[in-house]
Amino acid sequence: MGKVSPVSTKYIIYNDITIEGLVDRPDVIGAIFGQTEGFLGQDLELRELQRSGKVGRIEVKLDTINGKSSGQIIIPCSLDKAETAIIAAALETIERIGPCNSKVKVEKIEDVRVSKREFVIARAKELLMNLQENVLPDSQEITEEVSQAVRMLEIVEWGRERLPAGPAIDESEEIIVVEGRADVLNLLKNGFKNTIAINGTSIPESIKELCRQKTVTAFVDGDRGGDIILKELLESTEIDYITKAPPGKEVEELTKKEMHIALRARIAAEQFKFEISGAKRPQQIQAENFRRVNNNIREARENKEQYPPRPQQQQQPVEKKSKDNFKEMLDDLVGTRGAYVLDKDYNILGKVPITELETTLKNVKNAFAVVFDGSITKEIAKSAEANNLNFVVATSSKIRPNETKVTILTQRDL
C-alpha cells in the first residue's frame, strides 16, 4: 500500500474510538476499510486513495480497561479540505468492530501547514532579530557608537591619582564632583565638561586641593552611598553646593532633564549642614529641594498670568543701583532657601533660613530691605510692613502690589 510523504501531507484526522469489548488493531483497520467500501464512490475509496498515496498509513492506538477497548485513530492525507472532511465524517458511521459495538468520533482535523507557518514565523523573527543586532546596525546605532567613542576620548586623567574628569576641569571656575567614571561619562554625554570623579569613598588629596581653588557642587547618587560620600566631602574639604540624584537613582542613570532639575535644586553646603543638624535625612532635604524648584517654576507662571506688570505710575521709583544690588543678592541666594536682611546702605545685617524670616524681622532694628529665595506671602508682607521695611525682594510673589505699602520686587522686576 502507498504511504503519504510527510512533505506532501496537508491534514491529519484524529478520531476517538470506544469499543464494547476486546479487539485488536487489525480488527479496527479492517472495519475502517470494510464499512466504508463503496460508501463514498470510487474517487473516495480508502483503499484506492492509499494505493495512490493520497491517504497515508492508518495508525491505531488502543488501551483496554475493564474489558472494554478505547483509543485513537490517526489518518494523514493530502486531499483537499472538503474531501478530507468527507473522509472524516464517513469514519463516524462505523458501528461495529469485530463482534463488538463501537463508536467513532472525530476529535479534530489538523492543518499541518498551520504548524509549519508558525515555525516559519518564529524562525523568521529569530533571524530578523539576529540580523538587526549583529549584521545591519541602523544609522542611530552608528551615531551613538561614534558619539560614545568621542566621549570616551574626551575623558582625561587628572591629578596624581589619575582621576577621570571632563576636558574643561582646569579652566572652569565652577566644577561638579561626582562619584565614579560612569557619572562623568553621563554628564559629558549631556554637555557637562567640568566634572571630576573621586573614585571611591576616600577623598583624594588632589580633589581637596581643587575644591579649595574652585566653586564646587557635589553631585552624588540618591542612596546611602551618596550620603556617606557627602559626609566625607564635608568633613575633609570645602564644598560650596550640594545636590543629589532622585531617591533610588544613580547619577549615571539620569536623563538630561533630570540632571538639570537636580542641579537647579542644589543647596548651599551651609544650609545642608544646618538642616542635617535639625535631624532631617539627606533624602528628605533633596526631595524638598526638588519640590521647591518645581513650585517656583509653577508660581512664576501663575504670577505672570494673574499679576500683569504694574503701570509705571503706580510703582515706587527704584534706582538702577538698588535694582542691581538686589539682583546680585537674589542670584546669590537662589537654591539656598535663605534670606538676607539689609540696612539702608545695602549692607547685609544677617543671613537666615526663610523659615525664621518673620521672627528675625521682629528682632532686627534699622532693617531697610529683605531679599530671599522664595515667594512673598501676605504674612511676610505684613511683617515687613510692621517693621517699617522699604523693600521686599524675592523670586516670586503670591500677593498683588496694592495689597501692601512695602515695595515688592521679584526676579521679573529686576
MARLUMMI-130684 format. One record per residue (C-alpha): residue number from 1; residue in three letters; chain; z, x, y. Coordinates in Angstrom, 3 decimals. Example, Ala and Ser with C-alpha at 12.3 -4.5 7.8 and 13.67 -1.06 7.14 Angstrom:
BEGIN
> i|aa|ch|pz|px|py
> 1|ALA|A|7.800|12.300|-4.500
> 2|SER|A|7.140|13.670|-1.060
//
This chain:
BEGIN
> i|aa|ch|pz|px|py
> 1|MET|A|0.000|0.000|0.000
> 2|GLY|A|-0.653|1.060|3.552
> 3|LYS|A|2.039|2.084|5.984
> 4|VAL|A|2.113|1.773|9.771
> 5|SER|A|2.195|5.094|11.554
> 6|PRO|A|5.256|5.454|13.779
> 7|VAL|A|2.832|6.355|16.571
> 8|SER|A|0.978|3.005|16.357
> 9|THR|A|3.980|0.721|15.770
> 10|LYS|A|4.309|-1.835|18.560
> 11|TYR|A|7.021|-4.212|17.326
> 12|ILE|A|9.851|-4.289|14.791
> 13|ILE|A|11.031|-7.624|13.355
> 14|TYR|A|14.747|-7.774|12.485
> 15|ASN|A|15.823|-10.598|10.156
> 16|ASP|A|19.256|-11.589|8.886
> 17|ILE|A|19.320|-12.870|5.275
> 18|THR|A|22.008|-14.790|3.391
> 19|ILE|A|21.689|-15.461|-0.394
> 20|GLU|A|23.878|-17.745|-2.513
> 21|GLY|A|24.103|-15.336|-5.435
> 22|LEU|A|23.417|-11.792|-6.617
> 23|VAL|A|19.883|-10.445|-6.219
> 24|ASP|A|18.191|-7.038|-5.949
> 25|ARG|A|15.911|-5.598|-3.301
> 26|PRO|A|12.675|-6.148|-5.340
> 27|ASP|A|13.591|-9.847|-5.582
> 28|VAL|A|13.692|-10.124|-1.799
> 29|ILE|A|10.378|-8.304|-1.273
> 30|GLY|A|8.737|-10.396|-3.989
> 31|ALA|A|9.942|-13.598|-2.333
> 32|ILE|A|8.562|-12.443|1.023
> 33|PHE|A|5.077|-11.836|-0.355
> 34|GLY|A|5.101|-14.774|-2.791
> 35|GLN|A|6.361|-17.520|-0.458
> 36|THR|A|4.161|-16.510|2.495
> 37|GLU|A|0.983|-16.054|0.395
> 38|GLY|A|-1.797|-18.351|1.576
> 39|PHE|A|0.585|-19.882|4.100
> 40|LEU|A|-0.870|-18.319|7.249
> 41|GLY|A|-4.507|-17.867|6.288
> 42|GLN|A|-6.424|-14.824|5.203
> 43|ASP|A|-6.151|-12.963|8.525
> 44|LEU|A|-2.337|-13.002|8.417
> 45|GLU|A|-1.848|-12.420|4.691
> 46|LEU|A|1.023|-9.958|4.420
> 47|ARG|A|-0.482|-8.017|1.506
> 48|GLU|A|-3.770|-7.560|3.331
> 49|LEU|A|-2.024|-6.586|6.564
> 50|GLN|A|-0.002|-3.987|4.707
> 51|ARG|A|-3.113|-2.573|2.987
> 52|SER|A|-4.870|-2.234|6.362
> 53|GLY|A|-1.824|-0.549|7.923
> 54|LYS|A|-1.081|-3.355|10.395
> 55|VAL|A|2.266|-4.076|8.732
> 56|GLY|A|4.456|-1.224|7.613
> 57|ARG|A|6.873|-0.706|4.730
> 58|ILE|A|9.356|-3.581|4.458
> 59|GLU|A|12.950|-2.340|4.482
> 60|VAL|A|15.661|-4.448|2.814
> 61|LYS|A|19.391|-3.685|3.190
> 62|LEU|A|21.776|-5.742|1.009
> 63|ASP|A|25.543|-5.983|0.637
> 64|THR|A|27.386|-8.029|-1.985
> 65|ILE|A|30.653|-9.788|-1.135
> 66|ASN|A|32.403|-12.391|-3.343
> 67|GLY|A|29.340|-12.983|-5.494
> 68|LYS|A|27.002|-13.521|-2.528
> 69|SER|A|24.406|-11.206|-1.037
> 70|SER|A|23.638|-10.715|2.640
> 71|GLY|A|21.820|-8.133|4.665
> 72|GLN|A|18.820|-7.384|6.831
> 73|ILE|A|15.037|-7.320|6.506
> 74|ILE|A|13.169|-4.918|8.812
> 75|ILE|A|9.375|-5.140|9.202
> 76|PRO|A|7.398|-2.809|11.547
> 77|CYS|A|3.936|-3.942|12.653
> 78|SER|A|1.113|-3.116|15.042
> 79|LEU|A|-0.192|-6.664|15.529
> 80|ASP|A|-0.343|-8.256|18.955
> 81|LYS|A|2.575|-10.171|20.429
> 82|ALA|A|1.526|-13.654|19.243
> 83|GLU|A|0.644|-12.579|15.672
> 84|THR|A|3.964|-10.715|15.380
> 85|ALA|A|5.852|-13.851|16.438
> 86|ILE|A|3.960|-15.916|13.811
> 87|ILE|A|4.835|-13.479|11.019
> 88|ALA|A|8.485|-13.528|12.119
> 89|ALA|A|8.609|-17.331|12.159
> 90|ALA|A|6.980|-17.523|8.694
> 91|LEU|A|9.797|-15.450|7.211
> 92|GLU|A|12.293|-18.171|8.160
> 93|THR|A|10.530|-20.569|5.716
> 94|ILE|A|11.786|-18.542|2.692
> 95|GLU|A|14.373|-20.814|0.995
> 96|ARG|A|14.829|-19.211|-2.433
> 97|ILE|A|15.070|-15.649|-3.650
> 98|GLY|A|15.047|-15.356|-7.406
> 99|PRO|A|17.175|-18.225|-8.801
> 100|CYS|A|19.340|-18.478|-5.642
> 101|ASN|A|19.117|-20.436|-2.436
> 102|SER|A|18.679|-18.289|0.661
> 103|LYS|A|18.396|-18.459|4.405
> 104|VAL|A|16.415|-16.085|6.625
> 105|LYS|A|16.973|-15.983|10.399
> 106|VAL|A|15.035|-13.786|12.852
> 107|GLU|A|17.605|-11.768|14.815
> 108|LYS|A|15.162|-10.228|17.307
> 109|ILE|A|11.709|-8.771|17.811
> 110|GLU|A|11.966|-5.341|19.391
> 111|ASP|A|9.200|-3.927|21.546
> 112|VAL|A|9.106|-0.245|20.579
> 113|ARG|A|7.204|0.563|23.759
> 114|VAL|A|10.193|-0.504|25.904
> 115|SER|A|12.393|2.207|24.431
> 116|LYS|A|9.535|4.673|24.886
> 117|ARG|A|9.195|3.643|28.534
> 118|GLU|A|12.937|4.069|29.047
> 119|PHE|A|12.706|7.544|27.571
> 120|VAL|A|9.737|8.363|29.812
> 121|ILE|A|11.589|7.146|32.942
> 122|ALA|A|14.786|9.065|32.091
> 123|ARG|A|12.849|12.224|31.302
> 124|ALA|A|10.710|11.879|34.439
> 125|LYS|A|13.867|11.615|36.576
> 126|GLU|A|15.256|14.725|34.950
> 127|LEU|A|12.015|16.653|35.507
> 128|LEU|A|11.743|15.485|39.144
> 129|MET|A|15.332|16.492|39.867
> 130|ASN|A|14.693|19.910|38.362
> 131|LEU|A|11.526|20.204|40.454
> 132|GLN|A|13.337|19.338|43.690
> 133|GLU|A|16.316|21.591|43.047
> 134|ASN|A|14.658|24.674|41.636
> 135|VAL|A|10.948|24.631|42.324
> 136|LEU|A|9.961|22.971|45.595
> 137|PRO|A|12.614|23.159|48.339
> 138|ASP|A|11.694|20.964|51.321
> 139|SER|A|11.431|22.167|54.911
> 140|GLN|A|15.001|21.099|55.739
> 141|GLU|A|16.410|23.201|52.907
> 142|ILE|A|14.313|26.168|54.004
> 143|THR|A|15.529|25.777|57.602
> 144|GLU|A|19.172|25.541|56.517
> 145|GLU|A|18.832|28.590|54.287
> 146|VAL|A|17.306|30.652|57.107
> 147|SER|A|19.923|29.412|59.606
> 148|GLN|A|22.720|30.285|57.201
> 149|ALA|A|21.307|33.781|56.785
> 150|VAL|A|21.142|34.194|60.575
> 151|ARG|A|24.743|33.029|60.964
> 152|MET|A|25.828|35.495|58.321
> 153|LEU|A|24.119|38.258|60.304
> 154|GLU|A|25.935|37.127|63.477
> 155|ILE|A|29.374|37.683|61.958
> 156|VAL|A|30.778|41.051|62.955
> 157|GLU|A|33.701|43.061|61.625
> 158|TRP|A|36.203|43.582|64.389
> 159|GLY|A|39.181|45.878|64.801
> 160|ARG|A|40.931|48.303|62.499
> 161|GLU|A|41.356|45.606|59.856
> 162|ARG|A|37.590|44.759|59.987
> 163|LEU|A|38.313|41.069|60.657
> 164|PRO|A|35.432|38.554|60.547
> 165|ALA|A|34.546|37.467|64.091
> 166|GLY|A|31.792|35.990|66.237
> 167|PRO|A|29.467|38.250|68.213
> 168|ALA|A|30.957|37.205|71.593
> 169|ILE|A|34.550|38.099|70.748
> 170|ASP|A|34.675|41.149|73.058
> 171|GLU|A|33.019|39.758|76.197
> 172|SER|A|34.637|36.286|76.136
> 173|GLU|A|37.663|35.644|78.344
> 174|GLU|A|38.800|32.861|76.015
> 175|ILE|A|38.851|33.211|72.232
> 176|ILE|A|39.605|30.951|69.260
> 177|VAL|A|41.792|32.330|66.469
> 178|VAL|A|41.220|30.723|63.036
> 179|GLU|A|42.467|31.330|59.524
> 180|GLY|A|39.546|32.691|57.466
> 181|ARG|A|35.921|33.781|57.286
> 182|ALA|A|34.676|30.288|56.318
> 183|ASP|A|36.233|28.875|59.510
> 184|VAL|A|34.395|31.488|61.620
> 185|LEU|A|31.128|30.589|59.862
> 186|ASN|A|31.549|26.856|60.554
> 187|LEU|A|32.352|27.466|64.213
> 188|LEU|A|29.333|29.788|64.521
> 189|LYS|A|27.181|27.079|62.976
> 190|ASN|A|28.252|24.738|65.771
> 191|GLY|A|27.809|27.197|68.632
> 192|PHE|A|31.263|28.802|68.989
> 193|LYS|A|30.723|32.566|69.004
> 194|ASN|A|34.087|33.616|70.447
> 195|THR|A|36.069|33.177|67.215
> 196|ILE|A|38.061|35.569|65.053
> 197|ALA|A|39.922|35.126|61.749
> 198|ILE|A|43.320|36.563|60.879
> 199|ASN|A|42.528|36.591|57.122
> 200|GLY|A|45.950|35.683|55.753
> 201|THR|A|49.407|34.606|56.851
> 202|SER|A|50.477|38.022|58.214
> 203|ILE|A|49.179|38.634|61.725
> 204|PRO|A|47.136|41.888|62.050
> 205|GLU|A|48.148|44.301|64.803
> 206|SER|A|44.681|44.185|66.371
> 207|ILE|A|44.999|40.395|66.741
> 208|LYS|A|48.325|40.846|68.536
> 209|GLU|A|46.708|43.289|70.984
> 210|LEU|A|43.735|40.972|71.527
> 211|CYS|A|45.980|37.967|72.225
> 212|ARG|A|47.767|39.895|74.976
> 213|GLN|A|44.444|40.525|76.722
> 214|LYS|A|42.709|37.136|76.484
> 215|THR|A|43.313|33.398|76.751
> 216|VAL|A|43.860|32.332|73.146
> 217|THR|A|43.536|28.993|71.358
> 218|ALA|A|44.922|28.919|67.819
> 219|PHE|A|42.812|26.520|65.706
> 220|VAL|A|44.328|26.032|62.234
> 221|ASP|A|43.967|23.711|59.232
> 222|GLY|A|45.707|20.348|59.178
> 223|ASP|A|48.052|21.249|56.331
> 224|ARG|A|51.313|23.093|55.703
> 225|GLY|A|49.471|26.410|55.539
> 226|GLY|A|48.319|25.834|59.107
> 227|ASP|A|51.938|25.186|60.188
> 228|ILE|A|53.044|28.492|58.633
> 229|ILE|A|50.308|30.447|60.430
> 230|LEU|A|51.174|28.764|63.759
> 231|LYS|A|54.801|29.787|63.311
> 232|GLU|A|53.774|33.392|62.604
> 233|LEU|A|51.472|33.474|65.641
> 234|LEU|A|54.107|32.039|67.987
> 235|GLU|A|56.740|34.486|66.777
> 236|SER|A|54.613|37.636|66.765
> 237|THR|A|52.147|37.355|69.653
> 238|GLU|A|51.126|35.475|72.815
> 239|ILE|A|49.249|32.202|72.255
> 240|ASP|A|48.143|30.005|75.174
> 241|TYR|A|46.939|26.855|73.419
> 242|ILE|A|47.292|25.256|70.003
> 243|THR|A|45.189|22.717|68.124
> 244|LYS|A|44.814|21.636|64.504
> 245|ALA|A|42.216|20.031|62.278
> 246|PRO|A|42.947|16.354|61.448
> 247|PRO|A|45.707|15.962|58.812
> 248|GLY|A|44.481|16.945|55.345
> 249|LYS|A|41.305|18.647|56.606
> 250|GLU|A|40.360|22.287|56.994
> 251|VAL|A|38.508|23.847|59.923
> 252|GLU|A|35.678|24.923|57.621
> 253|GLU|A|35.052|21.228|56.729
> 254|LEU|A|34.851|19.832|60.274
> 255|THR|A|31.716|18.443|61.888
> 256|LYS|A|30.670|19.463|65.384
> 257|LYS|A|32.102|16.243|66.839
> 258|GLU|A|35.438|16.737|65.070
> 259|MET|A|35.637|20.307|66.388
> 260|HIS|A|35.072|19.220|69.986
> 261|ILE|A|37.670|16.443|69.705
> 262|ALA|A|40.218|18.870|68.260
> 263|LEU|A|39.601|21.481|70.970
> 264|ARG|A|39.808|18.856|73.732
> 265|ALA|A|43.109|17.731|72.226
> 266|ARG|A|44.653|21.191|72.346
> 267|ILE|A|48.109|21.509|73.869
> 268|ALA|A|49.865|24.349|75.630
> 269|ALA|A|51.895|26.586|73.366
> 270|GLU|A|54.984|25.991|75.521
> 271|GLN|A|54.640|22.241|75.102
> 272|PHE|A|54.222|22.720|71.366
> 273|LYS|A|57.472|24.702|71.216
> 274|PHE|A|59.227|22.080|73.334
> 275|GLU|A|58.101|19.225|71.099
> 276|ILE|A|58.938|21.178|67.948
> 277|SER|A|62.453|21.616|69.280
> 278|GLY|A|62.591|17.823|69.536
> 279|ALA|A|62.165|17.641|65.730
> 280|LYS|A|58.572|16.449|65.780
> 281|ARG|A|56.371|17.556|62.920
> 282|PRO|A|53.228|19.535|63.898
> 283|GLN|A|51.040|16.914|62.219
> 284|GLN|A|52.682|14.219|64.364
> 285|ILE|A|52.088|16.226|67.549
> 286|GLN|A|48.435|16.728|66.616
> 287|ALA|A|47.937|13.038|65.782
> 288|GLU|A|49.459|12.058|69.128
> 289|ASN|A|47.184|14.507|70.887
> 290|PHE|A|44.066|13.073|69.210
> 291|ARG|A|45.157|9.576|70.264
> 292|ARG|A|45.775|10.787|73.809
> 293|VAL|A|42.271|12.235|74.172
> 294|ASN|A|40.669|9.051|72.838
> 295|ASN|A|42.880|6.891|75.093
> 296|ASN|A|41.983|8.957|78.164
> 297|ILE|A|38.286|8.535|77.411
> 298|ARG|A|38.714|4.796|76.925
> 299|GLU|A|40.865|4.414|80.049
> 300|ALA|A|38.343|6.309|82.154
> 301|ARG|A|35.600|3.928|81.020
> 302|GLU|A|37.750|0.853|81.680
> 303|ASN|A|38.777|2.076|85.136
> 304|LYS|A|35.171|2.747|86.024
> 305|GLU|A|34.321|-0.881|85.195
> 306|GLN|A|37.457|-2.544|86.625
> 307|TYR|A|38.057|-0.484|89.754
> 308|PRO|A|34.869|0.382|91.616
> 309|PRO|A|35.128|3.134|94.260
> 310|ARG|A|37.134|2.027|97.269
> 311|PRO|A|35.346|1.592|100.605
> 312|GLN|A|35.742|4.724|102.690
> 313|GLN|A|37.623|2.974|105.468
> 314|GLN|A|40.370|1.868|103.035
> 315|GLN|A|41.120|5.369|101.786
> 316|GLN|A|43.730|7.590|103.353
> 317|PRO|A|41.844|10.670|104.600
> 318|VAL|A|42.348|13.628|102.286
> 319|GLU|A|41.405|17.122|103.383
> 320|LYS|A|38.961|19.047|101.253
> 321|LYS|A|41.512|21.831|100.849
> 322|SER|A|44.032|19.317|99.480
> 323|LYS|A|41.481|17.955|97.030
> 324|ASP|A|40.596|21.458|95.880
> 325|ASN|A|44.276|22.240|95.270
> 326|PHE|A|44.817|19.006|93.395
> 327|LYS|A|41.669|19.500|91.282
> 328|GLU|A|42.638|23.044|90.315
> 329|MET|A|46.120|21.946|89.270
> 330|LEU|A|44.841|18.896|87.358
> 331|ASP|A|42.306|21.010|85.467
> 332|ASP|A|45.117|23.402|84.567
> 333|LEU|A|47.196|20.511|83.169
> 334|VAL|A|44.506|18.826|81.046
> 335|GLY|A|45.599|18.861|77.423
> 336|THR|A|49.257|19.648|78.174
> 337|ARG|A|50.715|16.168|78.882
> 338|GLY|A|52.656|17.892|81.645
> 339|ALA|A|53.234|17.270|85.377
> 340|TYR|A|53.537|19.443|88.496
> 341|VAL|A|55.850|18.377|91.322
> 342|LEU|A|54.662|19.828|94.681
> 343|ASP|A|56.097|20.317|98.159
> 344|LYS|A|54.116|19.774|101.384
> 345|ASP|A|52.752|23.343|101.228
> 346|TYR|A|51.384|22.664|97.713
> 347|ASN|A|53.927|24.961|96.134
> 348|ILE|A|54.951|23.951|92.592
> 349|LEU|A|58.589|22.911|92.586
> 350|GLY|A|58.599|22.462|88.807
> 351|LYS|A|56.643|21.515|85.687
> 352|VAL|A|57.944|18.801|83.339
> 353|PRO|A|56.613|16.654|80.472
> 354|ILE|A|55.280|13.358|81.821
> 355|THR|A|57.869|11.535|79.712
> 356|GLU|A|60.501|12.956|82.104
> 357|LEU|A|58.498|12.494|85.318
> 358|GLU|A|60.282|9.412|86.664
> 359|THR|A|63.724|10.936|86.084
> 360|THR|A|62.634|14.193|87.737
> 361|LEU|A|61.309|12.425|90.856
> 362|LYS|A|64.680|10.781|91.378
> 363|ASN|A|66.442|14.152|91.341
> 364|VAL|A|63.978|16.301|93.319
> 365|LYS|A|64.200|16.354|97.130
> 366|ASN|A|61.343|17.160|99.505
> 367|ALA|A|58.690|16.246|96.918
> 368|PHE|A|55.317|15.721|98.579
> 369|ALA|A|52.977|15.050|95.635
> 370|VAL|A|52.849|14.892|91.860
> 371|VAL|A|49.922|15.964|89.649
> 372|PHE|A|49.968|15.094|85.957
> 373|ASP|A|47.874|14.833|82.794
> 374|GLY|A|47.903|11.108|82.063
> 375|SER|A|47.331|7.667|83.553
> 376|ILE|A|49.060|6.266|86.652
> 377|THR|A|51.135|3.185|85.794
> 378|LYS|A|52.975|0.706|88.015
> 379|GLU|A|56.289|2.321|87.062
> 380|ILE|A|55.173|5.803|88.140
> 381|ALA|A|53.674|4.439|91.371
> 382|LYS|A|56.912|2.581|92.225
> 383|SER|A|58.988|5.691|91.504
> 384|ALA|A|56.689|7.817|93.718
> 385|GLU|A|56.865|5.219|96.498
> 386|ALA|A|60.659|5.008|96.262
> 387|ASN|A|60.892|8.793|96.616
> 388|ASN|A|58.513|8.901|99.641
> 389|LEU|A|55.714|10.841|97.926
> 390|ASN|A|52.391|11.023|99.737
> 391|PHE|A|50.088|11.595|96.752
> 392|VAL|A|49.977|10.785|93.040
> 393|VAL|A|47.162|12.640|91.251
> 394|ALA|A|46.275|12.016|87.569
> 395|THR|A|43.367|11.925|85.121
> 396|SER|A|43.101|8.123|85.396
> 397|SER|A|44.854|5.058|86.817
> 398|LYS|A|45.868|1.658|85.478
> 399|ILE|A|46.565|0.149|88.915
> 400|ARG|A|44.481|-0.691|91.978
> 401|PRO|A|44.850|1.453|95.095
> 402|ASN|A|46.033|-1.517|97.166
> 403|GLU|A|48.980|-2.076|94.826
> 404|THR|A|50.940|0.861|96.246
> 405|LYS|A|51.494|2.625|99.568
> 406|VAL|A|51.107|6.031|97.908
> 407|THR|A|47.634|7.588|97.974
> 408|ILE|A|46.239|7.607|94.428
> 409|LEU|A|43.676|10.183|93.342
> 410|THR|A|42.030|10.518|89.907
> 411|GLN|A|39.568|13.000|88.434
> 412|ARG|A|36.777|10.746|89.641
> 413|ASP|A|38.002|11.005|93.253
> 414|LEU|A|38.293|14.796|93.090
//
